[in-house]
Amino acid sequence: MESHPEPLLWGYNVHREADRQAMLEVLGLTSVAELFSPIPQEESLGRELRLPRPHGEWALGRHLRDLASRNASTRSHLSFLGGGVYEHHIPAVVDSLTSTERSVTAYTPYQPEMSQGLLQILFKYQRMLSLLTGLSIVNSSLYDGATAMAEAAWMACAATGRRRVLAASRIWLEWKSVLELYMRGRGVEVDYVATDPASGRLDLRSLQESFTRPAATFILRTPNSLGILEDIPAAADSCRQHGALLHVSCYPMMLALLKAPGELGADIVTCEGQPLGLPLSTGGPRSVYSPARSGCASSCRGGSSER
């Protein structure tokens, strides 16, 4: 049996001395110290790292699970954080359906080589969202709920020719930042409508007063950041009086339980796709990285752009 020039190494550093010398030679260096010589001496640790002894795969996995168990997480605590991204039960059938060969290829969806299976899935998804939102046109190619909301606001500006957007003050703070960033570069003014402190809902009187100057759309988040369902028909009536489009940004799971926003007077509906089968993933990635589960969407009436 062939003998190794030196013992096999395992653990955190798997390079033999011969490997290190070969790499240094390619770099034109003689030592590791020379490699790090540009670093000021005062910034150098000056000693070896105090790492624990190497573990095997099984032991290391157990050690990491033990460390992770000391953290508070959504598996051990109920969380009210997230800004629209939450821990949801994902049925086992989701992974099975989204891993079928007819919908998984090595290509991205916008390339012509993509399988027809994905197109079929997107068509069925759009049909489902059309039924749930009560609107006739669905776009499922947006990145996330906040982006969908901002894109739809710009769509309303283009449809009405107005450069002012109203939004309920109780939309997610992070989503406000996205909306303002999108509108700022396009010269669109964003104003927020107050919340009734007694009910936690939109202050309808404040909404009426906000229409003293024309606005392209009013964005209503439901449930709002307080977890309260908003009065969509009342907001729709106010928008119609002033020629503005009502844009409802909603939680997609509610669409299967409540009356469709489109039936209640919404002209545009957007939602975040993460609840539709995606884990938290430390806040991302969202549905854009999993095209077979694409969930972020915007919907609108077929004739809304002509209003």
C-alpha positions in Angstrom: 0.0 0.0 0.0 1.3 3.4 -0.9 2.4 5.4 2.2 1.5 9.0 2.7 4.4 11.5 3.0 2.8 12.7 6.2 -0.2 11.8 8.4 -3.7 12.6 6.9 -5.2 15.7 8.5 -8.8 16.2 9.5 -10.8 18.9 11.3 -10.7 22.6 10.7 -7.4 22.7 8.6 -7.2 20.0 6.0 -4.1 21.4 4.1 -0.8 19.5 4.4 2.4 21.5 4.7 3.2 20.5 1.1 -0.1 22.0 0.0 0.6 25.2 1.8 4.1 25.5 0.3 2.7 24.9 -3.2 0.2 27.7 -2.8 2.8 30.1 -1.4 5.1 29.3 -4.4 2.4 30.2 -6.9 2.0 33.5 -5.0 5.7 34.1 -5.0 6.0 34.0 -1.2 8.1 32.0 1.2 5.9 31.8 4.3 2.4 32.3 5.6 3.8 35.2 7.8 4.9 36.9 4.6 1.4 36.5 3.2 0.0 38.4 6.1 2.8 40.9 6.4 0.7 43.9 5.0 -1.5 43.7 8.1 -0.2 46.2 10.7 1.4 44.4 13.7 -0.9 46.1 16.1 -3.9 44.6 14.3 -2.5 41.1 14.4 -3.7 38.6 17.0 -0.1 37.3 17.5 -1.1 33.8 18.4 -3.0 30.8 17.1 -6.7 30.7 17.3 -8.0 28.9 20.5 -10.3 26.5 18.7 -11.8 23.4 20.4 -10.5 20.1 19.3 -11.9 18.8 15.9 -15.2 16.9 16.0 -16.5 14.2 13.7 -19.5 15.0 11.6 -22.0 13.4 14.0 -20.5 15.0 17.1 -20.2 18.4 15.5 -23.8 18.3 14.4 -24.9 17.4 18.0 -22.8 20.3 19.3 -24.3 22.8 16.9 -27.8 21.7 17.8 -27.0 22.1 21.4 -25.8 25.7 20.8 -28.9 26.4 18.7 -31.2 25.2 21.4 -30.0 28.0 23.6 -31.6 30.6 21.2 -35.1 31.8 21.3 -36.8 31.1 18.0 -40.2 30.7 16.4 -40.0 27.0 17.2 -39.8 27.7 21.0 -41.7 31.1 21.2 -44.7 32.8 19.7 -43.4 35.7 17.6 -45.3 38.9 16.7 -42.3 40.3 14.7 -41.7 39.8 11.0 -43.3 42.7 9.1 -45.4 40.2 7.1 -43.0 37.3 7.2 -44.1 34.6 9.7 -43.7 31.0 10.7 -46.3 28.9 9.0 -47.1 25.3 8.8 -45.9 24.0 5.4 -47.7 20.7 4.5 -45.3 17.9 3.4 -47.1 17.8 0.0 -45.7 21.2 -0.9 -42.1 20.0 -1.4 -43.3 17.0 -3.2 -45.4 19.0 -5.7 -42.7 21.7 -6.3 -40.0 19.1 -6.8 -41.6 17.2 -9.7 -39.3 16.8 -12.7 -41.7 18.5 -15.1 -41.3 21.8 -13.2 -37.6 21.7 -12.1 -34.9 22.4 -14.7 -31.4 23.9 -14.6 -32.6 27.1 -16.2 -34.2 30.3 -15.0 -37.8 31.0 -15.9 -37.1 33.8 -18.4 -34.9 31.6 -20.6 -36.5 29.8 -23.6 -35.2 26.4 -22.5 -37.4 26.4 -19.4 -39.8 23.6 -19.3 -43.5 24.1 -20.1 -44.3 22.7 -16.6 -43.4 25.9 -14.9 -45.6 27.9 -17.3 -48.4 25.6 -16.4 -47.8 26.1 -12.7 -47.7 29.9 -13.1 -50.9 29.8 -15.1 -52.7 27.8 -12.4 -51.3 30.0 -9.7 -52.5 33.1 -11.5 -55.9 31.6 -12.0 -56.1 30.7 -8.3 -55.1 34.3 -7.3 -57.6 35.7 -9.7 -60.4 33.7 -8.0 -59.1 34.6 -4.5 -58.7 38.3 -5.1 -61.8 38.7 -7.2 -59.8 40.5 -10.0 -59.3 39.5 -13.6 -55.6 40.2 -14.2 -52.7 38.7 -12.1 -49.0 39.4 -12.4 -46.9 36.7 -10.6 -43.4 37.9 -11.6 -42.6 40.4 -8.8 -40.0 39.9 -6.1 -41.9 40.3 -2.9 -44.9 41.9 -1.3 -43.2 45.3 -0.7 -42.0 45.4 -4.2 -45.4 44.4 -5.6 -47.0 47.2 -3.5 -44.5 49.8 -4.8 -44.8 48.6 -8.4 -48.6 48.7 -8.2 -48.5 52.3 -6.8 -46.4 53.4 -9.9 -48.9 51.5 -12.1 -51.7 53.6 -10.6 -49.7 56.8 -11.3 -49.2 55.8 -14.9 -52.9 54.9 -15.3 -54.2 58.1 -13.8 -51.5 60.6 -14.8 -51.2 61.7 -11.2 -48.0 62.0 -9.1 -49.3 61.6 -5.6 -49.9 58.4 -3.6 -51.7 58.0 -0.4 -51.1 55.1 2.0 -52.5 54.0 5.4 -50.1 54.7 8.2 -50.4 51.2 9.5 -48.6 49.4 6.7 -45.4 47.7 7.6 -42.5 50.1 8.4 -40.1 48.2 6.1 -42.6 48.4 3.3 -43.0 52.1 3.7 -39.2 52.4 3.1 -39.6 50.5 -0.2 -42.5 52.5 -1.3 -40.8 55.8 -0.6 -37.6 54.7 -2.4 -39.5 53.7 -5.5 -41.6 56.9 -5.6 -38.7 59.3 -4.7 -36.8 58.6 -7.9 -40.0 59.1 -10.0 -41.0 62.4 -8.5 -44.1 60.9 -6.8 -45.3 62.4 -3.5 -46.2 59.9 -0.8 -48.6 60.9 2.1 -49.8 58.8 4.9 -53.4 58.7 6.3 -53.9 58.5 10.0 -55.3 55.7 12.1 -58.2 56.0 14.4 -56.6 55.6 17.9 -59.8 54.1 19.3 -60.4 51.4 16.8 -56.9 50.9 15.3 -58.5 51.1 11.9 -58.1 53.7 9.2 -59.5 57.1 10.1 -62.0 57.6 7.2 -62.3 61.3 8.0 -58.6 61.7 7.6 -58.8 59.8 4.3 -61.4 62.2 3.0 -59.3 65.2 4.0 -56.3 63.7 2.3 -58.1 64.0 -1.1 -58.2 67.8 -1.0 -55.4 67.3 -3.6 -55.7 64.6 -6.3 -54.1 61.2 -5.7 -53.5 58.3 -8.0 -54.2 55.6 -5.5 -54.8 54.9 -1.8 -52.9 51.9 -0.3 -54.8 50.1 2.4 -53.0 47.3 4.3 -55.3 44.6 5.8 -54.8 43.2 8.3 -52.8 46.2 9.3 -49.6 46.3 11.4 -51.8 46.0 14.5 -53.4 42.8 13.2 -56.8 44.5 12.6 -58.9 44.0 9.5 -59.7 47.2 7.6 -63.0 48.3 6.2 -62.4 47.9 2.5 -65.8 49.0 1.2 -65.7 52.3 3.1 -62.2 53.0 1.7 -63.4 52.1 -1.8 -66.3 54.5 -1.6 -64.0 57.4 -0.6 -61.6 56.6 -3.4 -64.4 56.4 -6.0 -65.6 59.9 -5.0 -62.2 61.3 -5.8 -61.3 59.3 -8.9 -58.5 57.3 -7.1 -57.7 53.6 -7.4 -58.1 51.6 -4.2 -55.0 49.4 -3.7 -55.4 46.7 -1.0 -52.2 45.1 0.2 -53.3 41.9 2.1 -52.2 38.7 3.8 -52.8 36.0 1.2 -54.0 33.4 3.7 -57.0 35.6 4.5 -58.2 35.4 0.9 -59.4 31.8 1.5 -61.5 32.9 4.5 -62.9 36.3 3.7 -64.8 37.9 0.9 -62.5 38.8 -2.1 -61.1 42.3 -2.0 -62.1 42.8 -5.6 -65.7 42.1 -4.7 -65.5 44.7 -1.9 -64.3 47.5 -4.3 -60.5 47.1 -4.5 -59.1 48.0 -7.9 -55.6 46.6 -7.2 -54.6 43.8 -4.8 -51.0 42.9 -3.8 -49.7 40.3 -1.3 -46.5 38.7 0.0 -46.0 35.1 -1.2 -43.9 33.9 1.7 -46.9 32.4 3.6 -47.7 30.2 0.6 -45.3 27.4 1.4 -42.0 29.2 2.1 -40.0 29.0 5.5 -38.7 32.0 7.3 -35.1 31.5 6.0 -33.8 34.3 8.2 -36.0 36.8 6.4 -35.2 35.5 2.9 -35.0 34.3 0.2 -38.6 35.0 -0.8 -40.6 33.4 -3.6 -38.5 34.9 -6.4 -35.9 32.3 -5.6 -38.3 29.4 -5.8 -40.2 29.9 -9.1 -42.3 26.8 -8.7 -43.8 28.4 -5.6 -44.0 31.9 -6.9 -46.3 33.8 -4.7 -45.7 37.5 -4.6 -48.4 38.9 -6.9 -50.3 42.0 -7.9 -53.8 41.8 -9.3 -56.0 44.5 -10.9 -59.2 44.9 -12.7 -59.1 44.4 -16.4 -60.2 47.9 -17.2 -58.7 49.8 -14.2 -55.9 51.3 -16.3 -58.5 53.0 -18.5 -60.1 54.9 -15.6 
